[in-house]
Amino acid sequence: MATADLDALATVADSYGDFVGVIMLRDVFRHLSPRQAQILEGLYLHDKTVAELATELGVGERAINAARRRAEISLKHVLTREQPQRLGRRPSF
């Protein structure tokens, strides 16, 4: 995903929460390949269909779906790995 696209979203954000969300999205998208980011951006931010993206990128729909799955798995790994641990009571030994 192009940083300029996310910056444009941040400037039109109507609340602090939206702005923070855009910043977080930019941070996790940097863990993806440029193609994966492009596919997720097209599908989720621009509401394109798999068929539209496949035509636009000159690949088959199966390639789009496979790249999307890999990107979503990567994002899940990044997001769950980077979540802060909850602080709880430590057992006393």
Contacts in CASP RR format, 6 or more apart in sequence:
PFRMAT RR
TARGET T0000
AUTHOR 0000-0000-0000
METHOD contacts of the structure
MODEL  1
MATADLDALATVADSYGDFVGVIMLRDVFRHLSPRQAQILEGLYLHDKTV
AELATELGVGERAINAARRRAEISLKHVLTREQPQRLGRRPSF
1 25 0 8 1.000
1 26 0 8 1.000
1 29 0 8 1.000
1 32 0 8 1.000
1 37 0 8 1.000
1 38 0 8 1.000
1 40 0 8 1.000
1 41 0 8 1.000
1 45 0 8 1.000
2 41 0 8 1.000
3 26 0 8 1.000
5 41 0 8 1.000
5 45 0 8 1.000
6 22 0 8 1.000
6 25 0 8 1.000
6 26 0 8 1.000
6 29 0 8 1.000
9 22 0 8 1.000
9 45 0 8 1.000
10 19 0 8 1.000
10 22 0 8 1.000
10 23 0 8 1.000
13 19 0 8 1.000
13 22 0 8 1.000
28 75 0 8 1.000
28 78 0 8 1.000
28 79 0 8 1.000
29 37 0 8 1.000
29 40 0 8 1.000
29 41 0 8 1.000
31 74 0 8 1.000
31 75 0 8 1.000
31 78 0 8 1.000
32 40 0 8 1.000
32 71 0 8 1.000
32 74 0 8 1.000
32 75 0 8 1.000
33 71 0 8 1.000
35 67 0 8 1.000
36 67 0 8 1.000
36 68 0 8 1.000
36 70 0 8 1.000
36 71 0 8 1.000
36 74 0 8 1.000
37 71 0 8 1.000
38 57 0 8 1.000
39 53 0 8 1.000
39 57 0 8 1.000
39 64 0 8 1.000
39 67 0 8 1.000
39 68 0 8 1.000
39 71 0 8 1.000
40 68 0 8 1.000
40 71 0 8 1.000
40 72 0 8 1.000
40 75 0 8 1.000
42 48 0 8 1.000
42 53 0 8 1.000
43 50 0 8 1.000
43 53 0 8 1.000
43 68 0 8 1.000
48 56 0 8 1.000
50 61 0 8 1.000
50 64 0 8 1.000
50 65 0 8 1.000
50 68 0 8 1.000
51 61 0 8 1.000
53 64 0 8 1.000
54 60 0 8 1.000
54 61 0 8 1.000
54 63 0 8 1.000
54 64 0 8 1.000
57 64 0 8 1.000
END
